[in-house]
Each structure stands twice: as C-alpha cells, then as structure tokens.
C-alpha cells in the first residue's frame, strides 16, 4: 500500500530534487564560496591595514617572505578545521545520522562566520578560520554520503556531480560579491563577503528538518520499517514493491557480509578488500588537491594581479569569469558522467590539467613584459577550469562514496574528506611561499603530479626482495594521477552501491578489481539477489517472477565471472 509522503508531501523525483535544492546545493555553494572568499580580499587596502602581518602587497624582501608564510598559514587554517571536522565523523557520523551531523556542522559554521566577519585582530581571525572549517568539515564529509545513499543508481553520477556545479557556483558567487564590494570604502569591503555564508548555513539548518535521513543508515541501525518507508517514498513505489524489498535485502546482505569489526579493519585487505577501497576513496580526493585545485581556487585573483600583471579590477573580473565558466563546464560533466563513466573523465582531467600547468610555467614568468604571454596565461586558467570541472571537481566526490561499503561508508568518506582537507592545507600553506621563492616554476610541481613520468631506478645490490619492489612500484605510481586511475580505479557507472561490493569481493589484487568491474554486467547482481530473496523466503516467486525469468541464466554468468576473474 502506498503511503502519503510526509516530507513536504513530496515523492520520487520531486523529493530528490528537493533534497538537492534545499541541502546539497547550499552546502556545496558554501564549499566553493569559503574556498575562494579569502583570495580576493588579501590585497584590499582596508584588509591589509587591519591585518598588517599578512600584507604581501606593500612589503618586500624578508618582510614580504615572512608575511607570505603567515598569510599562507592563516588562509590554510580553514582547511585544518575542515580536516578535524571530517575526522569527527569517523565515530559520530554513524551514531548521529546523516542529517543530524549536517545540522551540527551548520551551527558551527555559523559561529565561525560570525567570529570571522567581526575580526579586529590576527588572533581572532585565526580562531575564526579554524571554527569555520570545523563546521564545514562535518558537512563536507556527510552531504555526499547522504545524497548518494538517497539517489537511484542510474542517475547517481549526474546527481552527485551536481555538487561540483554547485561548488563552482559558490566560487563564482564569492568573486562577484567581492567585486561588488571592491568599490566600497572601509572594512565592509571584506566583512560582508565573509558574513554572507551565514545565510546559506541557516538555510541548510532549516531545510534538514523537513527531509528524510538515509534509508541505508536506517537499515544499519536496524530500523527496517522506517528505511522501507523512506526508500519507497524516494523511489515513488509501494512499500511492498519487489524492487523496494530487493533493495532492502541488498542493504541487509551487504551489512551482514561485511566485517563489522573496528575501524582498524579499514587497513586490512580481507575478502572485502577494505584497504583497497579506502585507498581508492582517499586517493580520489588526494589527486583533486595535488592537481593544483588549491592554487587556482584560493589564489586566482592573486595570480592575475601579482603574477600576470593585470590591474586589481581586471583581475577580479577575470576571477569571477573563470568560476562562471566552470559552472557552464559542469553541465558537460552532468551529461557525460553516467554515459561515459568516471574513469574516462578522471583520465582526461589529469592529462589536461598537467598540460595547462606546463604552459603556465612557461608563460607566467614573462606575462608582465609580454602581452601575448599575459593573454595565454589568462586563457590557461580558463582551460584549467574546464579540465578541473570535467575530470576532478564533482567526479572525485562521487567516486569516494561509491567504492565505500555500507558498513564503513561514513568512516571511509570521513578519511576521504580528511585527506582532501589535509592536502588542501599543504597546498594552500606552501603556495604563497612557492610563488615568492620559485615564481612561475612553482607550476611545474603540479604538472609533475598530473603527468609524472616514472623514471627507472638503478637496481639495488643485493637485489631488492619482490615484496619491497612491489611497494616501491606502488609508491612511484602514486606520483602520477592518471596512471593510478588507469590501473587501479574500477568503473562504477550504472552499478548499484551494493553491486559495487560484488566487484571487490573475491578480487585477488587491485588490478583484478578493474578487470572484474569490466566483466560483471551492472544489472546482474541485482537480478541474482531476487533469486536469493526467494531462496531465503523473503519474497514469493510471483512477486519476483520478472527477476527470476531474467536471472536464471545470468546467475550462471555471474558465477562464471566469479570463477574466471
């Protein structure tokens, strides 16, 4: 029997649209806004007067170098807060639930924003950056998990990649707000841009009251009836529908088969290959930051103004234009991610961004003296925005939630989010120092991380044991984003979250996982589970007849894949 939906009276696609518009959209606008909001304010006259210890515009020599270090630390402390907020979700995320964690993060975000926009001293600014980041760390570690667990498999990629588009909206919004207040005098030119996120956080806090929690989290907590009701509402089907019962059974089976031990299980490769999956999830966000996102995201205005040699006004207009361009590029990602898959987009992004940084390393150093180099440098920043949006911005968030099993989804994604923020801290911290000491050569670092060529090392004497050789090869591979994606990242397109578990189970090596993902059809696991339900007495043959008719031969195929891979 179909029950009336309690969540604002919405069901199915309308409810999915509502959770995206009411929580996911403002949450990722926040991440984009917060990431870019500091960069355009660091050179404002009122700002450097209030915080002279981070002034790199009116200083030179040793004083400028010292101020650059302090500036990098103050800006990067936001990511330190995000890192600790993400770590908090390791233990509390599954205890509190997805929505409650998001609400707590929003409250902390509001407190941090209030402290930051009212800062009159460097100490107050430092505290505010940490508090602001702590709140958003909890949000960023939870929202992707919640959305992916509430999204249908066939559209999950496009829906989660929307996060990248919303982040681009936040990046663009921050630049246009800062441009609008660039013409004002006094501290309002930087205080209002830092106060604006309070509105978005309040919106998230209020919206969570009216939306459902994750049905997969409810299954994990043993609240099966509630999970069934919510899943039926999300799918717009009756609660006794075979599809709903099969989905609930898949969740229960995934939990039952997964080792329910301590978090240390994440670092062991048992039959579920948890270490393998944890590595893939963490590397997806590690690569997002090591491809230069922190450099372009936090310091776009600074790059245009101080290193390309453009005026303050032109630099801010171009910064806003770059992020507006990324919004347009996001539509291409939404269209392609479920058609071509995650791997092709990540590979394209890594190669493209590496090429862009090679060009920037050669042109930025001559931009002040050559109009052609200045134009090429500006175009390269726009080109970077294209490759980053298509291959890294939303796809990486999506992939981390997909490869994580239900029993460990929140802990793994908490580690994934922690990895993102810790590497982001490293990049943002060293960027002012890197520009001060290396100039345009600083871009070479990120060209290498995207396009690293593995150089053969001299054989050790005596010969290195085989196990150590394998470890060395793996460490060398991690220097290159595209090589790791090509050899270790299985395709997850059109697989349900439970079907992805089957791809990993029984794999003999990380390379084997990629082969299995190519051999197991995306709908085989779901149909075979319909047979398992009948065999277990959880459904009658009539209700599962369609799946039974289509699955008998596929069950044999699935077993064949299990034995041959």
N, C-alpha and C positions, 0 to 999 in steps of 0.2 A: 504494500500500500504506500502510495506517495504522500509524504507529509509536507505541509506548507513550510517553506524555509523561514527560519526565524531571523536570518541575517539581513535586515533591511528588506525582507521579502524577496530577496534575490536568489536565483539558482543558476547552475551551469555556467555558461559563458558570461552572463551578466555578473555573477558573483566573482568569477575570475577577473573580469575587468575591474570590478570594484576594489578587490584587494590590491591590484596593481596600481590603480589610480590613487587610492587612499593611503597606502603604506609604502609600497615598493617605489613608486615614483618620487615622493618627497624624501625618502631615505637615501636614494642614490643621487638626487639633486643635492642633498646635503654633502655626500662624499665628494662630489665634484666641486661644489662651492667651497668647502673647507680646504680642499687641496690647493685651490688656486687663489683663494682670497688674500693670502699673505703676500704673494709675489708682487702684485701690482701696487701695494701700499708701502713697500720698503723704501721707496725713493721720494715719497711725498714730503714736502718741507715741514709740515706740522708733525708728521710721524718721527722724522729724524731729530726734531727739536725735543720731542717728548722722550725719545729713547736714543740718546746720542751714542751709547755704547754699541749700537748695531748700525751706525751710519757708515756706509761704504761709498757714498756719493761725494761727500765733502772732505774726505780724508785721503791720504796717500801713504805709500811706503809701509813701514812697520805697523803704524796705527791702522791703516786700512786692512792689513793682513790679520791683525788681532780682532778688529771689528767683524771681519768676514767669518772668522771662526765662531765668534759669539752669535752672529746673525744665523749662521747655519744651525747652531745648537738650538736657539730659541725657536726657529721655524720647525725644526725636526722634532722637538719635544712633543708636538701634537701626535706624531706617529708613535712615540714611546707610550703615550697614554692609550692610543688605539691598540698597541700590542698587549698591554696589560688588561685592557677591557676584553680583548679577544680571549686571552688566557683564562679569564674569569669564567668564561662559558664552558671550559673544559669540564668543570664539576657542576656548575649551577645551571648550565643551559638545559640539560635534560631534566633537572629537578623542577625548575620553574616553568618550563614550557616555552614554546617559541614566542607567543605574543607577550607574555609577562616579561620575558627578557628584553624584548624590544621596548616595552613601555618604561622599564627601569633605565635602559640606556638613554631614552629620550629625555627623561627627567635630569639625568646627569649632564647631558648635552646642553640643556637649557641653563643649568647652573654655570657651566664653564663659559658659555657665550656671554652671560651677564657679567662675569668677572672680567672677561677679555675686553669687552667694549667699554668698560669703565676703568680700564687700567691707567694709572698715572706713574707707575714705576716699573723698572725691568723685572723686579721680583714678582710683582703682581701679574705681569704678562706671562712670565714663565709658569706660574701656578695655573693660570687660566688655560694655557695651551695643553697642559697635562690633563686637567679635568675634562676639557672639551674632548680630547682624544679618547679618554677612558670611556666616556659615554658612547661615543660613536663606534668604538671598537666592539662593544657589545652588540650594537645594531648591525654592523657590517658582518659580524660572524654569524648572525641569526637570520637576517632577512633572506639571503639566498637559499638557505636550507628550507625555511618556511615556504617560500614561493615554489621551489622545485618539488616539494612534497605535496603541494596543492595543485600542481599543473599536470594535465594529461601528457602522456609520453609523446604523442605525435606532434604536439606543439610546444613541448617543454623548452626546446632550444630557443625558439623565437621569443617565447615569453620571458625566459631568464636573460637572454641577450638584450632585452629591453632595458635591463639595468644599465648596460653600457651607454645606451642612448640617453637615459636619464642622468647618468653621471656627466655626459657631455653637455646636457642642458645646464647642469649645475656649474660646470666650468665656464660656459658661455655667460650664464647669468652673473657670476661673480665679476667677470671682466666688464660687462656692460654697466653693472651697478657702480663699480669703481670708476668707470669712465664718466658716468653721470655726476658723481660727487667729486671728480677731479677738478671741476670748475668752481667748487665751493672753497671758502677760506676757513681756516681753523681745524680743530680736531674732528669735526663732524665728517670731514672728507674720508677718514678711516674708521671712525667709531660706528657710523651707521652701517657700512658694509659688514662689519663684524657682528653687529646686532641682528641683522636680517635673518640668520639661521634660526633664531628663536621662534619665528613664525612657523617654519617648516617642522621643527621639533614638536611644537604644540599641536600641529595638525596630525602628526603621527600618533601622538599620545591619545588624542581624542578618537581617532579612527580605529585604533586597536580594540576599543570597547565593543564595536559593532561587527567584528569579523571573527570567523572560526579559527580555532587552532588547527595544527596539522593532524590529519587523521592517522598518519604513520606514528607520530608521537603518542597519540592516544592509544593505539594498539600496543605500543611498547609499554605503556603504563597499565595495560590490562583493561582499559575502558573500551571494550569491543563494541558495545551497543552505540555509544556516543560516536565512535570512529565510523561505524557503518552509516549512521545518520548523516554525518558531515560529508562523507565520501559520496553518498547518494545525492546530496544537495549539490556538491561540486560537479558531479557528473550529470546531474539532472536526470536521474534514473530512480525507479522504485528501490527501496531498501532490499527487497527480496530478489532483485535482478541477478541473474547468473554472473554478469560482469562485475557487479559490486561484491558478491560473495567470493568470486575468484580473486579479486584484488585483495580483499581482506585476508583470504587464505595465503596469498603470496607473501603478504607482510608478516603474518604469523610464522610461516615457514622460514622466511629469511631470518627472523629473530631466533627461532628455535635452532636453526643450523649454525648460527653464528656463535662463536665462543663469547660467553658473557663474563669473561674474566676482567682483570684490572686493566687500567689504561696502558700498562706496560705491554699488553698484547698487541698494541699498535706497532710495536717494534720487533715483531716476530713474524716470520713467514710460515704460518701453518697452512692448512688446506684452503683457507680463505684469502691467503696472500695479503694480510693486513699491512705489512711493511711496504710491500709493493704499491698498494693503493694509497697509503699515507704519503709515500714519496711522490707519486704522480700528482696528488692533490696539492701538496706543498710546492712542488716544482712549477705547477701551473701559475701560481702567484709569484713565486721567486722570479720566474722568467719575465713576468709582466713588469717588474720593477727593474730588473737588470737589462731590459731593453731600452732604458732611458726615460721611462714614464715620469719619474720624479724630477728629472732635469727639465723636461719640456713643461710638465704640469705645474710645478711650483715657480719656475723662473722664466716663463715665456716673455713677460714684459721686460724683465731684466736683460734677457738675451737680445731682444730687439733694441733696447735703449742703450745698453752699455757696450755690447759686443758687435752688433750690426751697425751701430752708429746712427740710429733713427731718433727723431725727436720724441719727447715724452708723450705728446698727444698721438702721434702716428703709431708709436709702439703699443699704446693701449687700444687703439682702434684695431690694429692687426691682431693683437691677442684675443680680443673679442671675436674677430672674424675667424681665427683658427678654430676656436671651440664651436662656433656656429657651423662651420664647415664639418666638424666632427659629428654634429647632430645629423646632417644630411647623409654622411657616410654610414651612420648607424642603420639607416633604412636598408642599405645594401646587405649589412650583416644579418638583419632580421630575415631578409628574403633568402639568403644563402645558407644559413647555419643548419637548417633542417633539410635542405636539398642536397648540399654537397658534403656536409659533415663538419666535425670540429677540427680534425687533423689537417685537411687542406687549408683551412683558414689560418690556423696557427703557423703552419709552414710558410704560407705566403707572407704573413705579417712579419715573421722573423727575418726572412730574406730581404723584404722591402725596407724594414727599419735599419738593418745593418748597412744597406746600400746608402740610405739617406745620411747616416752618420759619417760615412766615408766622404761624401760630398761636402758636408758641413765642416769637417775637419780641414778641408782644403780651401773653403771659401770664406769662412767667418773671419779668419785672420787678416784678410785683405778687404773686408767689406767696407771699412772706413775710408779706404783710398780708391776703391773701385765700385762704381755704380752697378756694374754687371754682377760682381760678386755679392753685393748687397741684395740685389733682386733674386739671385739664385739662392742665397741663404734664406730669404723670406719664403720663397717657393718651397724649399726643402722642409721648412717647419710645417707648411700646409700638407706636403706629401707625407711627412711623418704622421700627421693627424689621420690621414686616410689609412695607412697600414696599421697603425696602432688600434684604431677603432675597429677595423675589419678583423684583425688577427689576434688581438690581445685584450681589449677593454672589457667586453662582455663575455667572450668565449671562455676566458680563464676562470671567471667566477662560476660559470655554468659547469665547467668540467670538474672542478673540485667537489661539487655537490653530487655529481653523477657517479663518480667512481667509489664514493664512500658508502659502505653498507649501512643499513638502517640502524643496527645496534650501536654503531660507532660514528654515525653521521655527524652529530654535533661535535664530539671530541676531535674528529679528523678535520672538520671545517674550522674549528677553533684554532687548531695548529696551522691550517692553511692561511687563515686570516692573520695569525700571529707572524707567520713567515712574511706575508705581504708587508705588514707594518714595520717589522724589524729591518727588512731590506730597504724599504722606503726610507726609514730613518737613516740608514747608512748612506744612501744616495743623496738625500736632501742635506745631510750633515756635511758631506765632502764636496758638494757642488760649488759653493762659494769659494772654498779653498782651491778646488781644482781649476776654476776659471782664473783665480788670482795668480796661481803658480804655473799653470800649463797653457792657459789661453785656449785657442782653438784646438790644440792637441788633446784636450780633455775629451772631446767627442770620440776619439779613437778607442777609448775604453769600451764604449757601448757598441761600436762597430764590431769589436772583437767578441763581445758576449753574444751578439746575434749571429755572427758569421765566422766563429773561430775555426781555424784550420788546425787540426790535430797534427802536431809535428812528431815524427817518430823519435823516441828517445834511444839512447845507447843502451844495449843490453847490459844488465848488471853482472858482476862477477863476484861470487859464483852466480849461476842462473837463478833468477827470481822464482820462488815457488808459484805454481799455477794459480792458487787462490789469490796471492798478492798481485799477480799480473792482472787478474780479472778486476780486482778492486781498483788498480791503477787505471785500467781502461775506462771503468765507470766514472772515476773522478775526472778524467780528461774529457769524457763525453759531456759531462755536466757544464763544461765551459761553453758549449755551443747549444743555444736554444733549439735550433731547427734539427740538429742531429738527435737530441733526446726525444723530441716529439716524433720524429720519423721512426725510431727504433723501439720506443717504449710505450707510446701513447696509443691504446686501443681506441677504435672508433666507437662512440656511444650513440650515434644518431639512430633514432627510432627504437632503441631498446628501452623497455620499462626499467625503472630503478631496480626492480627485483631480477629482471633478466640479466642486467649487468653483473649481478652476483655470480650467475652461472658462467659468465665469460671468464671470471677469475678463478673459480673453484676448480681444482684439479690441474691447473696450469703448472708446468714444470719449471718455467723461467719467465722473466719479464718479456723476453722475445716471444715466448709461447702465447702470452696473453694477446698480443697483437694478432697472431695467426688465428686464434680461436674467435676473436671478435669478427674476423672476416668470414669464418666458416659457419657460424651459428646464425641462422636467419632471425630477424628481430622479433617475429611473432611465434616462433616455435615454442619458446619457454612458456609463454602464456597459455598456449593451447594444451601443452603437455600437462600443465598444472590443473587444467579442467579434468583430465583423466585422474590425476592424483586425488582430486576432491571426491570424485565418485568412489574411487577405491577406498578412501578414508571414511566414507559415509557422510561427508559434509555437504553433498548435493546429490540429487537424484539424476538418473541418466536422462530423463526427459528434459530437465532444465539445462543440462549441459550437452544436449544432443548435437547441436551445431559444432561445438568444440570437439566432441567425441568423433564426429564424422571426419573432421578435417585433421585430427591429431593422430589417429592410429598409425598412419604411415610416417607422420612427422616425428612421432616418438622414436621410431626405429632410426630415423635420420639423426635425431638428436643423440641417441645412444652411440651411433656410428661416429659422430663428431667427437663425442667424449672419449672414445677409444682410439681414434686416429690422431687426435691432437695431443 
